[in-house]
């Protein structure tokens, strides 16, 4: 900050003066977190009356569709505006070419229809990626050497996104990091009359080690094995590249963009929002959640204070909204 020659310093200027009371702290607060900022990622599985714990994510559960609808009523009543769906695909439904991803009667498609029938005003976002549906755990179709084929994958992603829109999804969220998929998906949605189906592009998705618990939750970790996603997800060392990716997705028709992971990439969130000024979202991913919860369980950190501080950091960096497994807990705190 530049100071003018007329700027007066201590004791005329006392920065603590405005911090002295709660009312003045509130008046000068630069960023505020509300339930409007929260998207809750949820895991759905086959069957009825089914609940499963996710061992690497204490407190997070997988729900069958019927129970997910019941829980969604509670979450919506707390003020959470949207859910993000992630399927636990049975091994029998996985294949080399991920055909189940665009099955009109697939798990995601049935879940979307059930949620929209029960809670039409609740926003439903769906993941557009193939890793839950492939036998190899990659986000796309691979060749004989294991390399993910970009254009062949995009063809399947378009079918998947359209099937989600037809089921009633409000937002489709391509998280695959294939080149060019946003423009093709947008063109297909427009041509089929889904002009208000929003696209949240995972534009700056890094090849991060923080995703481990999520892959356990959706059952893709075993399929991926010792494989990696370095050839399509972004190098954690790069920042300018993220701006290039985001700008391309916006030009292709994305309505919103995503930075993933969250707290280790606050600089990327800030650059995207500051430089491109588009609706910018961030994902506080499974690894971030897991290490916070481990610290809570060991009594090393204060649960409520850390949850709210971590989420506020995303707002301060410039995020318009946050996907977080703490959404329900945060909403409960905010509703007091």
VONUTOR-252550 format. One record per residue (C-alpha): residue number from 1; residue in three letters; x, y, z. Coordinates in Angstrom, 3 decimals. Last residue first. Example, Ala and Ser with C-alpha at 12.3 -4.5 7.8 and 13.67 -1.06 7.14 Angstrom:
<recs>
(rec 2,"Ser",(13.670,-1.060,7.140))
(rec 1,"Ala",(12.300,-4.500,7.800))
</recs>
This chain:
<recs>
(rec 336,"Unk",(-27.577,-20.284,14.876))
(rec 335,"Unk",(-28.080,-20.747,11.150))
(rec 334,"Unk",(-24.439,-20.082,10.239))
(rec 333,"Unk",(-23.241,-22.923,12.461))
(rec 332,"Unk",(-25.719,-25.399,10.984))
(rec 331,"Unk",(-24.812,-24.237,7.486))
(rec 330,"Unk",(-21.114,-24.806,8.216))
(rec 329,"Unk",(-21.792,-28.341,9.410))
(rec 328,"Unk",(-23.865,-29.072,6.321))
(rec 327,"Unk",(-21.303,-27.584,3.932))
(rec 326,"Unk",(-18.263,-29.221,5.567))
(rec 325,"Unk",(-17.882,-31.641,2.641))
(rec 324,"Unk",(-17.162,-28.540,0.574))
(rec 323,"Unk",(-17.905,-27.134,-2.852))
(rec 322,"Unk",(-17.428,-23.404,-2.425))
(rec 321,"Unk",(-19.005,-20.400,-4.106))
(rec 320,"Unk",(-18.142,-16.964,-5.477))
(rec 319,"Unk",(-14.452,-17.455,-4.785))
(rec 318,"Unk",(-12.301,-14.322,-4.553))
(rec 317,"Unk",(-9.371,-15.178,-2.279))
(rec 316,"Unk",(-11.289,-13.716,0.665))
(rec 315,"Unk",(-14.217,-16.017,-0.101))
(rec 314,"Unk",(-11.920,-19.036,-0.153))
(rec 313,"Unk",(-10.324,-17.988,3.141))
(rec 312,"Unk",(-13.804,-17.750,4.665))
(rec 311,"Unk",(-14.226,-21.486,4.154))
(rec 310,"Unk",(-11.041,-22.275,6.058))
(rec 309,"Unk",(-11.913,-19.874,8.871))
(rec 308,"Unk",(-15.417,-21.332,9.236))
(rec 307,"Unk",(-14.243,-24.914,9.408))
(rec 306,"Unk",(-11.295,-24.019,11.656))
(rec 305,"Unk",(-13.437,-22.200,14.220))
(rec 304,"Unk",(-16.051,-24.941,14.343))
(rec 303,"Unk",(-13.599,-27.798,14.766))
(rec 302,"Unk",(-11.042,-26.303,17.159))
(rec 301,"Unk",(-7.715,-27.920,16.282))
(rec 300,"Unk",(-5.416,-30.491,17.914))
(rec 299,"Unk",(-8.130,-32.433,19.720))
(rec 298,"Unk",(-7.173,-35.653,17.976))
(rec 297,"Unk",(-10.560,-35.929,16.312))
(rec 296,"Unk",(-10.376,-32.327,15.122))
(rec 295,"Unk",(-6.900,-32.853,13.619))
(rec 294,"Unk",(-8.083,-35.959,11.774))
(rec 293,"Unk",(-11.126,-33.993,10.584))
(rec 292,"Unk",(-8.925,-31.295,9.052))
(rec 291,"Unk",(-6.736,-33.916,7.364))
(rec 290,"Unk",(-9.742,-35.667,5.867))
(rec 289,"Unk",(-11.464,-32.522,4.602))
(rec 288,"Unk",(-8.375,-31.268,2.782))
(rec 287,"Unk",(-7.886,-34.716,1.301))
(rec 286,"Unk",(-11.501,-34.846,0.172))
(rec 285,"Unk",(-11.427,-31.557,-1.695))
(rec 284,"Unk",(-12.313,-28.003,-0.795))
(rec 283,"Unk",(-13.525,-27.303,-4.320))
(rec 282,"Unk",(-13.459,-23.730,-5.610))
(rec 281,"Unk",(-15.870,-21.681,-7.659))
(rec 280,"Unk",(-15.412,-18.631,-9.873))
(rec 279,"Unk",(-18.154,-16.717,-11.678))
(rec 278,"Unk",(-16.064,-14.724,-14.181))
(rec 277,"Unk",(-13.849,-11.716,-13.465))
(rec 276,"Unk",(-11.009,-12.954,-15.689))
(rec 275,"Unk",(-7.997,-11.342,-13.989))
(rec 274,"Unk",(-9.199,-10.940,-10.424))
(rec 273,"Unk",(-11.349,-14.067,-10.220))
(rec 272,"Unk",(-8.844,-16.354,-11.917))
(rec 271,"Unk",(-5.852,-14.833,-10.119))
(rec 270,"Unk",(-7.458,-15.125,-6.691))
(rec 269,"Unk",(-8.579,-18.709,-7.190))
(rec 268,"Unk",(-5.113,-19.587,-8.460))
(rec 267,"Unk",(-3.454,-18.032,-5.403))
(rec 266,"Unk",(-5.842,-19.974,-3.184))
(rec 265,"Unk",(-4.439,-23.206,-4.655))
(rec 264,"Unk",(-3.286,-25.157,-1.559))
(rec 263,"Unk",(-6.621,-24.176,0.071))
(rec 262,"Unk",(-8.860,-25.451,-2.693))
(rec 261,"Unk",(-8.112,-28.371,-4.969))
(rec 260,"Unk",(-9.518,-27.705,-7.603))
(rec 259,"Unk",(-10.394,-24.383,-9.239))
(rec 258,"Unk",(-13.782,-24.302,-10.930))
(rec 257,"Unk",(-15.330,-22.159,-13.644))
(rec 256,"Unk",(-18.845,-20.897,-14.230))
(rec 255,"Unk",(-21.014,-20.294,-17.282))
(rec 254,"Unk",(-18.762,-22.230,-19.629))
(rec 253,"Unk",(-19.406,-21.399,-23.292))
(rec 252,"Unk",(-16.274,-22.137,-25.322))
(rec 251,"Unk",(-14.751,-18.729,-24.572))
(rec 250,"Unk",(-15.165,-19.397,-20.859))
(rec 249,"Unk",(-13.417,-22.746,-21.245))
(rec 248,"Unk",(-10.524,-21.137,-23.138))
(rec 247,"Unk",(-10.079,-18.396,-20.540))
(rec 246,"Unk",(-10.034,-20.954,-17.735))
(rec 245,"Unk",(-7.351,-23.089,-19.401))
(rec 244,"Unk",(-5.140,-20.076,-20.187))
(rec 243,"Unk",(-5.503,-18.749,-16.638))
(rec 242,"Unk",(-4.552,-22.168,-15.284))
(rec 241,"Unk",(-1.455,-22.241,-17.493))
(rec 240,"Unk",(-0.263,-19.013,-15.877))
(rec 239,"Unk",(-0.193,-20.807,-12.501))
(rec 238,"Unk",(1.893,-23.933,-12.914))
(rec 237,"Unk",(3.832,-26.020,-10.375))
(rec 236,"Unk",(0.793,-28.170,-9.502))
(rec 235,"Unk",(0.921,-29.596,-13.076))
(rec 234,"Unk",(-2.607,-29.705,-14.466))
(rec 233,"Unk",(-4.741,-32.779,-15.119))
(rec 232,"Unk",(-4.445,-34.334,-18.582))
(rec 231,"Unk",(-1.166,-36.226,-18.949))
(rec 230,"Unk",(-0.514,-36.283,-15.200))
(rec 229,"Unk",(-3.500,-38.476,-14.406))
(rec 228,"Unk",(-1.751,-41.335,-12.623))
(rec 227,"Unk",(-1.700,-45.121,-12.542))
(rec 226,"Unk",(-0.589,-47.118,-9.525))
(rec 225,"Unk",(-4.044,-48.626,-9.074))
(rec 224,"Unk",(-6.611,-46.677,-11.102))
(rec 223,"Unk",(-9.230,-49.396,-10.726))
(rec 222,"Unk",(-8.618,-49.746,-6.994))
(rec 221,"Unk",(-8.968,-46.001,-6.449))
(rec 220,"Unk",(-12.201,-45.788,-8.456))
(rec 219,"Unk",(-14.643,-46.788,-5.726))
(rec 218,"Unk",(-16.514,-43.503,-5.401))
(rec 217,"Unk",(-15.470,-42.924,-1.774))
(rec 216,"Unk",(-11.981,-44.372,-2.170))
(rec 215,"Unk",(-11.339,-42.022,-5.080))
(rec 214,"Unk",(-12.552,-39.180,-2.881))
(rec 213,"Unk",(-10.133,-40.188,-0.098))
(rec 212,"Unk",(-7.148,-39.935,-2.472))
(rec 211,"Unk",(-7.892,-36.574,-4.094))
(rec 210,"Unk",(-5.284,-34.504,-2.196))
(rec 209,"Unk",(-2.392,-35.964,-4.193))
(rec 208,"Unk",(-3.134,-33.436,-6.920))
(rec 207,"Unk",(-3.009,-33.484,-10.692))
(rec 206,"Unk",(-4.610,-30.023,-10.763))
(rec 205,"Unk",(-8.040,-29.048,-11.960))
(rec 204,"Unk",(-8.059,-25.513,-13.330))
(rec 203,"Unk",(-11.008,-25.542,-15.717))
(rec 202,"Unk",(-13.442,-27.759,-13.838))
(rec 201,"Unk",(-16.142,-26.224,-15.991))
(rec 200,"Unk",(-19.489,-25.414,-14.427))
(rec 199,"Unk",(-21.925,-25.608,-17.325))
(rec 198,"Unk",(-25.480,-24.389,-16.882))
(rec 197,"Unk",(-28.529,-25.978,-18.437))
(rec 196,"Unk",(-30.595,-22.967,-19.473))
(rec 195,"Unk",(-30.439,-23.555,-23.239))
(rec 194,"Unk",(-31.273,-27.231,-23.029))
(rec 193,"Unk",(-33.020,-27.189,-26.415))
(rec 192,"Unk",(-31.230,-30.157,-28.014))
(rec 191,"Unk",(-29.063,-27.957,-30.253))
(rec 190,"Unk",(-28.116,-25.780,-27.302))
(rec 189,"Unk",(-27.073,-28.726,-25.154))
(rec 188,"Unk",(-25.055,-30.181,-28.024))
(rec 187,"Unk",(-23.261,-26.894,-28.750))
(rec 186,"Unk",(-22.440,-26.418,-25.065))
(rec 185,"Unk",(-21.057,-29.948,-24.797))
(rec 184,"Unk",(-18.874,-29.393,-27.854))
(rec 183,"Unk",(-17.575,-26.070,-26.563))
(rec 182,"Unk",(-16.864,-27.396,-23.079))
(rec 181,"Unk",(-15.088,-30.533,-24.339))
(rec 180,"Unk",(-12.352,-28.706,-26.225))
(rec 179,"Unk",(-9.358,-30.176,-24.431))
(rec 178,"Unk",(-10.057,-32.894,-21.871))
(rec 177,"Unk",(-9.783,-31.831,-18.229))
(rec 176,"Unk",(-12.209,-34.503,-16.950))
(rec 175,"Unk",(-14.208,-32.462,-14.440))
(rec 174,"Unk",(-17.096,-31.526,-16.741))
(rec 173,"Unk",(-19.765,-30.048,-14.444))
(rec 172,"Unk",(-23.337,-30.196,-15.662))
(rec 171,"Unk",(-25.630,-27.788,-13.840))
(rec 170,"Unk",(-29.414,-27.838,-13.472))
(rec 169,"Unk",(-29.722,-31.594,-13.961))
(rec 168,"Unk",(-33.169,-32.639,-15.176))
(rec 167,"Unk",(-32.766,-36.179,-16.497))
(rec 166,"Unk",(-32.388,-34.810,-20.038))
(rec 165,"Unk",(-29.574,-32.585,-18.804))
(rec 164,"Unk",(-27.798,-35.570,-17.283))
(rec 163,"Unk",(-28.181,-37.607,-20.483))
(rec 162,"Unk",(-26.806,-34.662,-22.468))
(rec 161,"Unk",(-23.730,-34.462,-20.239))
(rec 160,"Unk",(-23.029,-38.185,-20.645))
(rec 159,"Unk",(-23.451,-38.155,-24.403))
(rec 158,"Unk",(-21.106,-35.165,-24.660))
(rec 157,"Unk",(-18.611,-36.890,-22.370))
(rec 156,"Unk",(-18.590,-39.915,-24.676))
(rec 155,"Unk",(-17.565,-37.907,-27.751))
(rec 154,"Unk",(-15.086,-35.974,-25.601))
(rec 153,"Unk",(-13.324,-39.226,-24.718))
(rec 152,"Unk",(-12.712,-40.085,-28.355))
(rec 151,"Unk",(-11.402,-36.549,-28.862))
(rec 150,"Unk",(-8.903,-36.696,-25.986))
(rec 149,"Unk",(-7.600,-40.246,-26.022))
(rec 148,"Unk",(-6.222,-41.088,-22.580))
(rec 147,"Unk",(-2.905,-42.892,-22.924))
(rec 146,"Unk",(-2.890,-46.428,-21.512))
(rec 145,"Unk",(-0.568,-47.829,-24.177))
(rec 144,"Unk",(-3.341,-49.741,-25.967))
(rec 143,"Unk",(-5.447,-46.555,-26.112))
(rec 142,"Unk",(-7.520,-45.095,-23.293))
(rec 141,"Unk",(-11.039,-43.699,-23.067))
(rec 140,"Unk",(-11.394,-41.048,-20.393))
(rec 139,"Unk",(-11.229,-40.066,-16.746))
(rec 138,"Unk",(-8.970,-43.003,-15.883))
(rec 137,"Unk",(-10.039,-45.646,-13.378))
(rec 136,"Unk",(-9.068,-48.648,-15.537))
(rec 135,"Unk",(-12.437,-50.420,-15.502))
(rec 134,"Unk",(-14.120,-47.173,-16.440))
(rec 133,"Unk",(-17.412,-45.887,-15.000))
(rec 132,"Unk",(-16.397,-43.819,-11.968))
(rec 131,"Unk",(-13.489,-42.403,-14.030))
(rec 130,"Unk",(-15.670,-41.188,-16.910))
(rec 129,"Unk",(-16.222,-37.534,-16.190))
(rec 128,"Unk",(-19.218,-35.187,-16.164))
(rec 127,"Unk",(-20.077,-34.673,-12.501))
(rec 126,"Unk",(-23.645,-33.571,-11.905))
(rec 125,"Unk",(-25.025,-30.440,-10.252))
(rec 124,"Unk",(-28.501,-30.290,-8.762))
(rec 123,"Unk",(-29.963,-27.006,-7.508))
(rec 122,"Unk",(-32.819,-27.415,-5.046))
(rec 121,"Unk",(-36.011,-25.676,-6.230))
(rec 120,"Unk",(-37.511,-28.868,-7.670))
(rec 119,"Unk",(-37.178,-30.698,-4.353))
(rec 118,"Unk",(-38.951,-34.072,-4.511))
(rec 117,"Unk",(-39.219,-34.452,-8.291))
(rec 116,"Unk",(-35.829,-32.804,-8.796))
(rec 115,"Unk",(-34.216,-35.189,-6.323))
(rec 114,"Unk",(-35.747,-38.307,-7.841))
(rec 113,"Unk",(-34.938,-37.309,-11.423))
(rec 112,"Unk",(-31.347,-36.464,-10.547))
(rec 111,"Unk",(-30.904,-39.745,-8.702))
(rec 110,"Unk",(-32.237,-41.762,-11.631))
(rec 109,"Unk",(-29.764,-40.040,-13.994))
(rec 108,"Unk",(-26.880,-40.534,-11.599))
(rec 107,"Unk",(-27.562,-44.233,-11.100))
(rec 106,"Unk",(-28.091,-45.020,-14.766))
(rec 105,"Unk",(-31.500,-45.220,-16.401))
(rec 104,"Unk",(-30.598,-42.870,-19.253))
(rec 103,"Unk",(-27.270,-44.755,-19.578))
(rec 102,"Unk",(-24.703,-42.073,-20.430))
(rec 101,"Unk",(-21.978,-43.024,-17.963))
(rec 100,"Unk",(-22.849,-46.710,-18.251))
(rec 99,"Unk",(-21.045,-46.859,-21.608))
(rec 98,"Unk",(-17.716,-46.246,-19.865))
(rec 97,"Unk",(-15.541,-47.464,-22.775))
(rec 96,"Unk",(-13.446,-50.035,-20.924))
(rec 95,"Unk",(-16.354,-51.052,-18.750))
(rec 94,"Unk",(-17.914,-50.525,-15.338))
(rec 93,"Unk",(-21.470,-51.643,-14.580))
(rec 92,"Unk",(-20.498,-54.943,-12.911))
(rec 91,"Unk",(-18.050,-53.094,-10.661))
(rec 90,"Unk",(-20.946,-51.162,-9.169))
(rec 89,"Unk",(-20.758,-47.387,-9.707))
(rec 88,"Unk",(-20.589,-45.209,-6.605))
(rec 87,"Unk",(-21.978,-42.031,-8.129))
(rec 86,"Unk",(-21.012,-38.404,-7.415))
(rec 85,"Unk",(-23.699,-35.734,-7.205))
(rec 84,"Unk",(-23.111,-32.047,-6.398))
(rec 83,"Unk",(-25.855,-30.531,-4.251))
(rec 82,"Unk",(-27.196,-26.969,-4.401))
(rec 81,"Unk",(-28.718,-24.084,-2.439))
(rec 80,"Unk",(-27.832,-25.085,1.149))
(rec 79,"Unk",(-30.290,-23.092,3.250))
(rec 78,"Unk",(-30.609,-25.396,6.257))
(rec 77,"Unk",(-33.969,-26.573,4.895))
(rec 76,"Unk",(-32.131,-27.729,1.760))
(rec 75,"Unk",(-29.896,-29.929,3.877))
(rec 74,"Unk",(-32.846,-31.517,5.661))
(rec 73,"Unk",(-34.783,-32.173,2.444))
(rec 72,"Unk",(-31.602,-33.553,0.876))
(rec 71,"Unk",(-31.373,-36.091,3.683))
(rec 70,"Unk",(-34.700,-37.630,2.697))
(rec 69,"Unk",(-33.762,-37.620,-1.002))
(rec 68,"Unk",(-30.441,-39.265,-0.175))
(rec 67,"Unk",(-32.289,-41.950,1.748))
(rec 66,"Unk",(-34.325,-42.987,-1.288))
(rec 65,"Unk",(-31.375,-42.691,-3.680))
(rec 64,"Unk",(-28.994,-44.890,-1.700))
(rec 63,"Unk",(-26.600,-42.950,0.462))
(rec 62,"Unk",(-22.779,-42.830,0.795))
(rec 61,"Unk",(-21.617,-41.224,3.991))
(rec 60,"Unk",(-19.161,-38.558,5.160))
(rec 59,"Unk",(-18.590,-38.269,8.918))
(rec 58,"Unk",(-15.067,-39.661,8.787))
(rec 57,"Unk",(-13.593,-39.343,5.266))
(rec 56,"Unk",(-11.055,-42.176,4.876))
(rec 55,"Unk",(-13.553,-44.744,6.148))
(rec 54,"Unk",(-16.453,-43.585,3.938))
(rec 53,"Unk",(-19.480,-44.805,5.864))
(rec 52,"Unk",(-22.217,-46.643,4.012))
(rec 51,"Unk",(-25.958,-46.062,4.068))
(rec 50,"Unk",(-28.477,-48.199,2.162))
(rec 49,"Unk",(-32.256,-48.106,2.586))
(rec 48,"Unk",(-32.698,-49.014,-1.042))
(rec 47,"Unk",(-30.109,-50.171,-3.562))
(rec 46,"Unk",(-27.421,-48.461,-5.633))
(rec 45,"Unk",(-25.066,-45.800,-4.340))
(rec 44,"Unk",(-24.979,-41.998,-4.111))
(rec 43,"Unk",(-22.137,-39.818,-2.858))
(rec 42,"Unk",(-22.725,-36.165,-2.001))
(rec 41,"Unk",(-20.855,-32.889,-2.639))
(rec 40,"Unk",(-22.561,-29.965,-0.830))
(rec 39,"Unk",(-22.479,-26.578,-2.535))
(rec 38,"Unk",(-22.169,-23.590,-0.212))
(rec 37,"Unk",(-21.918,-19.837,-0.837))
(rec 36,"Unk",(-25.601,-19.078,-0.278))
(rec 35,"Unk",(-25.200,-20.531,3.224))
(rec 34,"Unk",(-23.332,-17.344,4.086))
(rec 33,"Unk",(-19.673,-16.326,4.384))
(rec 32,"Unk",(-18.805,-12.640,4.613))
(rec 31,"Unk",(-15.831,-10.720,3.276))
(rec 30,"Unk",(-14.511,-7.206,3.958))
(rec 29,"Unk",(-15.603,-6.830,7.584))
(rec 28,"Unk",(-15.539,-3.113,8.443))
(rec 27,"Unk",(-19.011,-2.886,9.995))
(rec 26,"Unk",(-18.749,-6.269,11.690))
(rec 25,"Unk",(-15.495,-5.361,13.425))
(rec 24,"Unk",(-17.150,-2.110,14.433))
(rec 23,"Unk",(-20.078,-3.902,16.079))
(rec 22,"Unk",(-17.857,-6.523,17.744))
(rec 21,"Unk",(-15.751,-3.937,19.532))
(rec 20,"Unk",(-12.058,-2.965,19.680))
(rec 19,"Unk",(-11.111,-3.965,16.158))
(rec 18,"Unk",(-11.785,-0.511,14.701))
(rec 17,"Unk",(-9.400,1.102,17.201))
(rec 16,"Unk",(-6.777,-1.606,16.677))
(rec 15,"Unk",(-5.462,0.167,13.586))
(rec 14,"Unk",(-4.506,3.205,15.660))
(rec 13,"Unk",(-3.804,6.197,13.450))
(rec 12,"Unk",(-3.165,9.400,15.414))
(rec 11,"Unk",(-0.833,7.435,17.720))
(rec 10,"Unk",(0.620,6.165,15.425))
(rec 9,"Unk",(0.781,7.320,11.811))
(rec 8,"Unk",(-0.445,10.269,9.809))
(rec 7,"Unk",(-0.669,10.168,6.043))
(rec 6,"Unk",(0.037,13.633,4.591))
(rec 5,"Unk",(3.135,12.433,2.750))
(rec 4,"Unk",(0.966,9.876,0.992))
(rec 3,"Unk",(1.140,6.154,1.753))
(rec 2,"Unk",(1.341,3.454,-0.885))
(rec 1,"Unk",(0.000,0.000,0.000))
</recs>
